[in-house]
Amino acid sequence: MPWLDWISLFVRWFHVVAGVAWIGASFYFIWLDNNLRTPPKWKQDKGIKGDLWAIHGGGFYEVAKYAYGPEKMPETLHWFKWEAYTTWLSGFALLIIVYYFGASAYLIDPSVNAMSPATAISLGLGLIFGGLAVYEFACRSPLAKYPLTFGIGLVALVCVVSYLSTQWFSGRGAYIHVGALIGTIMAGNVFFNIMPNQRKMVAAVADKKDIDPSWGASAKLRSVHNNYFTLPLLFIMISNHYPMTYQHPQNWLVLIAIMAAAAWIRHFFNLRHVGTTKPSILVSGAIAMLAIALWVSWPQASSIQPLSHDDALSSSTMSAQSAEQSELNASNGATNKMVNELSSEISNELVASLITTHCVSCHSRTPTDEIFKVAPLGVVLDSWTDIERFAPQVVRRTTVTKDMPFLNKTKMTEEERQAIARWFAQRNQ
């Protein structure tokens, strides 16, 4: 439905804009809080506990943080909440539009777990809001008084959710649901804790009452959680462009490893903001990312074996069953000829046959697929010239990451993938 694509476009665009505003504000205030310095005596006498000078946009700025609050509440007080709320609302709308309306295409992978769209959506919502409930319970429990124990528990929660999601959903669907949980926790921190505590502080200052230190401490703790969640969440937001991560056999471990490395790198910048520079953190984080990349993409020993006559016949027969193949397999004689060639080399005709059967329904100038009405990424494979042009991408996505055909909707067999890989190898000899 074209109108749904346009809605998805505008919601995604708005989501990115809102996310930039939220993350930018979050990073700025963490930096600001960590860079406040003890003010001169005359400022301390006014109740200012920390100040900072900055220059930007051709002007000087003076920022002051009060130990209690201003003598008189200003008429205009700026709150930072809608950046978080609009990011979450647009993100959840995007989750519904892409992954719930298109559950059969994007959320459900029958090779992982065959289920109905209703079941998949229910499990997804359960992961998101069930995870939020567990997090909120932990934050409000005595466990929050023990940072190390709480941190271990939070990591365990993310690990469990990552594993469960990859056992239930497609790789893309799994990653996006882990991201949705993290985003919901972050927005929940603003809605359930940071804003209510700030309202209490404002009311207390306005009424000249004492401020409970726990209000600020609790809000600060949630802000720190959000700060460390930011880089992992940003990775998940772009991960659907990199199938080597979510299509990996241990995709849940890949996700956990990248999120851990990202949070560790964020720790370096948090320490740097308070004047502690530890290059070892940044170096070890970069080494960790390199190690993950090598682990995920290290060339595997080739499992491509010469196709037997029976395997080749099965592959060619499957291709011949498609209506689109009628012109390429005009006769049994042509089919048998291709089968006979498989023991020595893969013919262009067979590769064209496989791609037409398994890829052209989406990757065409006139797609016939129910979901994709425009060729994804502009890759069209209608002619042999097109196939030659996109051969490296076709081979990588069908034989290396194996995330194409999409969710293997057209049931490409391992033997057919091997045939494409062998054709590409002999083509480059």
KAWOQUI-V8877 format. One record per backbone hydrogen bond with DSSP energy under -0.5 kcal/mol. NH is the residue of the N-H (numbers start at 0). CO is the residue of the C=O. If there is no record, write none. Layout:
nh->NH co->CO
nh->NH co->CO
This chain:
nh->3 co->0
nh->4 co->0
nh->5 co->1
nh->6 co->2
nh->7 co->3
nh->8 co->4
nh->9 co->5
nh->10 co->6
nh->11 co->7
nh->12 co->8
nh->13 co->9
nh->14 co->10
nh->15 co->11
nh->16 co->12
nh->17 co->13
nh->18 co->14
nh->19 co->15
nh->20 co->16
nh->21 co->17
nh->22 co->18
nh->23 co->19
nh->24 co->20
nh->25 co->21
nh->26 co->22
nh->27 co->23
nh->28 co->24
nh->29 co->25
nh->30 co->26
nh->31 co->27
nh->32 co->28
nh->33 co->29
nh->34 co->30
nh->34 co->31
nh->35 co->31
nh->35 co->32
nh->36 co->50
nh->42 co->39
nh->43 co->39
nh->44 co->40
nh->45 co->42
nh->46 co->43
nh->47 co->42
nh->48 co->46
nh->48 co->64
nh->49 co->64
nh->50 co->36
nh->51 co->62
nh->53 co->60
nh->55 co->58
nh->58 co->55
nh->60 co->53
nh->62 co->51
nh->64 co->49
nh->66 co->46
nh->67 co->46
nh->76 co->74
nh->77 co->75
nh->80 co->78
nh->83 co->80
nh->84 co->80
nh->85 co->81
nh->86 co->82
nh->87 co->83
nh->88 co->84
nh->89 co->85
nh->90 co->86
nh->91 co->87
nh->92 co->88
nh->93 co->89
nh->94 co->90
nh->95 co->91
nh->96 co->92
nh->97 co->93
nh->98 co->93
nh->98 co->94
nh->99 co->94
nh->99 co->95
nh->100 co->95
nh->102 co->99
nh->104 co->101
nh->105 co->101
nh->106 co->101
nh->106 co->102
nh->107 co->102
nh->108 co->106
nh->109 co->107
nh->111 co->108
nh->112 co->108
nh->119 co->115
nh->120 co->116
nh->121 co->117
nh->122 co->118
nh->123 co->119
nh->124 co->120
nh->125 co->121
nh->126 co->122
nh->127 co->123
nh->128 co->124
nh->129 co->125
nh->130 co->126
nh->131 co->127
nh->132 co->128
nh->133 co->129
nh->134 co->130
nh->135 co->131
nh->136 co->132
nh->137 co->133
nh->138 co->134
nh->139 co->135
nh->140 co->136
nh->140 co->137
nh->143 co->137
nh->143 co->140
nh->144 co->141
nh->145 co->142
nh->146 co->144
nh->149 co->145
nh->150 co->146
nh->151 co->147
nh->152 co->148
nh->153 co->149
nh->154 co->150
nh->155 co->151
nh->156 co->152
nh->157 co->153
nh->158 co->154
nh->159 co->155
nh->160 co->156
nh->161 co->157
nh->162 co->158
nh->163 co->159
nh->164 co->160
nh->165 co->161
nh->166 co->162
nh->166 co->163
nh->167 co->163
nh->168 co->164
nh->169 co->106
nh->172 co->105
nh->173 co->169
nh->174 co->170
nh->175 co->171
nh->176 co->172
nh->177 co->173
nh->178 co->174
nh->179 co->175
nh->180 co->176
nh->181 co->177
nh->182 co->178
nh->183 co->179
nh->184 co->180
nh->185 co->181
nh->186 co->182
nh->187 co->183
nh->188 co->184
nh->189 co->185
nh->190 co->186
nh->191 co->187
nh->192 co->187
nh->192 co->188
nh->193 co->188
nh->194 co->189
nh->196 co->192
nh->197 co->193
nh->198 co->194
nh->199 co->195
nh->200 co->196
nh->201 co->197
nh->202 co->198
nh->203 co->199
nh->204 co->200
nh->205 co->201
nh->206 co->202
nh->207 co->204
nh->208 co->203
nh->211 co->209
nh->212 co->210
nh->214 co->211
nh->215 co->211
nh->216 co->212
nh->217 co->213
nh->218 co->214
nh->219 co->215
nh->220 co->216
nh->221 co->217
nh->222 co->218
nh->223 co->219
nh->224 co->220
nh->225 co->221
nh->226 co->222
nh->227 co->223
nh->228 co->224
nh->229 co->225
nh->231 co->227
nh->232 co->228
nh->233 co->229
nh->234 co->230
nh->235 co->231
nh->236 co->232
nh->237 co->233
nh->237 co->234
nh->238 co->234
nh->240 co->237
nh->241 co->238
nh->244 co->241
nh->245 co->241
nh->246 co->242
nh->247 co->244
nh->250 co->247
nh->252 co->249
nh->253 co->249
nh->254 co->250
nh->255 co->251
nh->256 co->252
nh->257 co->253
nh->258 co->254
nh->259 co->255
nh->260 co->256
nh->261 co->257
nh->262 co->258
nh->263 co->259
nh->264 co->260
nh->265 co->261
nh->266 co->262
nh->267 co->263
nh->268 co->264
nh->269 co->265
nh->270 co->266
nh->271 co->267
nh->272 co->268
nh->273 co->269
nh->273 co->270
nh->274 co->271
nh->275 co->270
nh->276 co->274
nh->277 co->275
nh->280 co->277
nh->281 co->277
nh->282 co->278
nh->283 co->279
nh->284 co->280
nh->285 co->281
nh->286 co->282
nh->287 co->283
nh->288 co->284
nh->289 co->285
nh->290 co->286
nh->291 co->287
nh->292 co->288
nh->293 co->289
nh->294 co->290
nh->295 co->291
nh->296 co->292
nh->297 co->293
nh->304 co->302
nh->311 co->307
nh->312 co->308
nh->313 co->309
nh->314 co->310
nh->315 co->311
nh->316 co->312
nh->317 co->313
nh->318 co->314
nh->319 co->315
nh->320 co->316
nh->320 co->317
nh->321 co->318
nh->324 co->321
nh->325 co->322
nh->328 co->324
nh->329 co->326
nh->329 co->327
nh->334 co->330
nh->335 co->331
nh->336 co->332
nh->337 co->333
nh->338 co->334
nh->339 co->335
nh->340 co->336
nh->341 co->337
nh->341 co->338
nh->342 co->338
nh->343 co->340
nh->344 co->340
nh->346 co->344
nh->350 co->346
nh->351 co->347
nh->352 co->348
nh->353 co->349
nh->354 co->350
nh->355 co->351
nh->356 co->352
nh->357 co->353
nh->358 co->354
nh->359 co->354
nh->361 co->358
nh->362 co->358
nh->363 co->361
nh->366 co->363
nh->367 co->360
nh->368 co->360
nh->372 co->370
nh->377 co->374
nh->378 co->375
nh->379 co->377
nh->380 co->362
nh->386 co->382
nh->387 co->383
nh->388 co->384
nh->389 co->385
nh->390 co->387
nh->393 co->389
nh->394 co->390
nh->395 co->391
nh->396 co->392
nh->397 co->393
nh->398 co->394
nh->399 co->394
nh->399 co->395
nh->400 co->395
nh->401 co->395
nh->402 co->396
nh->403 co->396
nh->406 co->402
nh->407 co->404
nh->408 co->405
nh->410 co->407
nh->416 co->412
nh->417 co->413
nh->418 co->414
nh->419 co->415
nh->420 co->416
nh->421 co->417
nh->422 co->418
nh->423 co->419
nh->424 co->420
nh->425 co->421
nh->426 co->422
nh->427 co->423
nh->428 co->425
